Amino acid sequence: MDTVKQSRRLGVIGSLVGLVALLVSALTHLLPGTYLAVLVGQATWNEVLSMTAASLGVLAITLAVVAVIMKEERLLAGIAAVLGTAAIAVQIWWVLLILAIAIIVFNSF
């Protein structure tokens, strides 16, 4: 019996990109501002890292969507989407705050 294995290429690439995006996103909050305050052209390193993290997060989500469209393994596509979303959410920290408040409100019912 010959079984066909599902492709996992886009899911794996998306997961790796999402992981790098989350790491870069965490760096913007973990490194002291004095290290990131140096100007690079017209922006600071903090702004450059923030934009990079958000862009990589969007790329991870895009790869996850394409992986689902190409009927690849859904678990890896889901992981890529969650990592990309988390990287973007760390940059937009108020989203996390709103989600925490929503969870507390819904648990009170």
C-alpha positions, 0 to 999 in steps of 0.5 A: 500500500502506497500512502501519500504524505502531506506536504509540510513545507509552507507550514514549517517555513511559516512556523519558523518565520513566526518564531523569529517574529515573536523573538524580535517582538520580544526583543523590542520590550526586553532590551533597555531603551538605551541600546535601541535609541541609536538612530538608523537613518530616520528611525531608531532601532526600536522602530526598526525592530518593531516594524520587522516583527510586525512584518514577519508576523504578517508573513507567517500568517500569510504562509499559514493561509497559503499552507491551508489553501494548498491543503498542507498539514493544518497543525503547522499552519495553525502554529504559524498563524498563532506565532505570527498573531502573537508577534503582532499582538506583542507590538500592539500590547493594548490588544493583550490588555483588552483580551485579558479584560474580556476573559475576566469578564466572560469568566465572571458569568 
